[in-house]
Amino acid sequence: MNTLVYLIPIALLLGGLSLAAFLWALRSGQYEDLDGASWRVLDDGDGKPEKQ
């Protein structure tokens, strides 16, 4: 029973930290361009057109 005195505040603190991190990600625009990220995975990144 004594461990619940420690575990409940720790769980609430971790939940609050994760909520704060999620809200920060929303405000900073991390979820704005979801399609661009999927196209950047396929890109070489060298800036040269492919030879065919």
C-alpha positions as CSV (number, residue, x, y, z in Angstrom):
1,M,0.0,0.0,0.0
2,N,2.9,2.3,0.7
3,T,4.2,2.0,-2.9
4,L,0.9,3.5,-4.2
5,V,1.8,6.7,-2.4
6,Y,4.9,6.9,-4.7
7,L,3.5,5.3,-7.9
8,I,0.4,7.4,-8.3
9,P,2.1,10.8,-8.3
10,I,4.9,9.4,-10.6
11,A,2.2,8.2,-13.0
12,L,0.4,11.5,-13.0
13,L,3.7,13.4,-13.5
14,L,4.6,11.2,-16.5
15,G,1.1,11.6,-17.9
16,G,1.4,15.3,-17.6
17,L,4.8,15.4,-19.2
18,S,3.6,13.4,-22.2
19,L,0.5,15.6,-22.6
20,A,2.8,18.7,-22.5
21,A,5.1,17.2,-25.1
22,F,2.2,16.3,-27.3
23,L,0.7,19.9,-27.1
24,W,4.2,21.3,-27.8
25,A,4.4,19.2,-30.9
26,L,1.0,20.4,-32.1
27,R,1.9,24.0,-31.5
28,S,5.3,23.8,-33.2
29,G,3.8,22.4,-36.4
30,Q,5.1,18.8,-36.2
31,Y,1.9,17.4,-37.7
32,E,1.4,20.0,-40.4
33,D,2.9,18.2,-43.5
34,L,2.2,14.5,-43.2
35,D,2.3,13.9,-46.9
36,G,5.7,15.6,-47.3
37,A,7.3,13.2,-44.8
38,S,6.2,10.2,-46.8
39,W,7.7,11.6,-50.0
40,R,11.0,12.6,-48.3
41,V,11.5,8.9,-47.4
42,L,11.6,8.0,-51.0
43,D,13.9,10.9,-52.1
44,D,17.6,10.3,-52.6
45,G,18.5,13.8,-51.4
46,D,21.2,14.4,-53.9
47,G,19.2,16.9,-56.0
48,K,20.2,15.4,-59.4
49,P,17.6,13.9,-61.7
50,E,17.8,10.2,-62.2
51,K,19.3,8.8,-65.5
52,Q,17.1,6.6,-67.4
